[in-house]
Amino acid sequence: MTVNYDTLIALQKVLAQMFEIEDKIKDIPRDLNDKEAVLQKTKLDYLDLSNKCDSLSNEVEDIYKRYIKAGQTKEEKEKQMELTTLSREYENLAQEIEQAKASEQNLLKVYNTRKKYLEELQMKLQISADIVASQTQEVEEETAKKDSLIAEQNQILEDIKVQRDELSKDLPNNLLFKFERIIRNKGGVGVVPIHGFICQGCHMELPQQFANDVRKDEDIHFCPYCSRILYYEPSEEDEKFEPSIHGDTHLEDEEGESSSDFISSDDNLFDD
Ligand SMILES: [Zn+2]
């Protein structure tokens, strides 16, 4: 059988579009899943930071209490000192007051340092909370949009399938199936010309008899190297055809067998 190559080329374009849309439909939930995974990670980071803030906040509060306590101890000892008359007790109190003062100053220093660190963490926590909020919003919006996006692409796909059916109505089902598979596997190009003996899909040199058969166009031929459908297109390489076109076949007796092998292997491809 023969086919109309212009129709095949038009069909090829439609099929490439069809596969692109099909891939797009698959990608829509995948993008959303990726965003959801990122959001989960951001939430964990936020929780981690929030726990750190809580425990640091408790620590700062505790230091502050100890600082106040040290101040109170100092004042109590000072009052006791005013009342005492015993020199030994007086000396002990003086020592205790010095210790309380040192402790008070030290605690104030630690308190200021830790409090500053706490404020930095709280600022980071606020930023983290903002990121969680915006990512949550994005995921929610896209989840809502997802179904309508898929429906929209499915509508486009339906229209493309109508065009495909129209263009392929004269093609046998198994040829259409094979053509679709070639287009999917060969980057959207499933039908290519030959120039001389060279397949313009994979640029391999075809056996001479086989190339002649393609030129005669009595049947569909698949490139034995890249499986694409081949058709003849005039080119500067045409002079290479001349010997066999003039019936000078005895030069190719050796190749006669191998070229028929190619044809039968195509038939196998065609059948599976
Ligand atoms: Zn090829």
Boltz pocket constraint, residues with backbone or C-beta under 6 A from the ligand:
constraints:
  - pocket:
      binder: B
      contacts: [[A, 199], [A, 200], [A, 201], [A, 202], [A, 203], [A, 204], [A, 223], [A, 224], [A, 225], [A, 226], [A, 227], [A, 228]]
      max_distance: 6.0
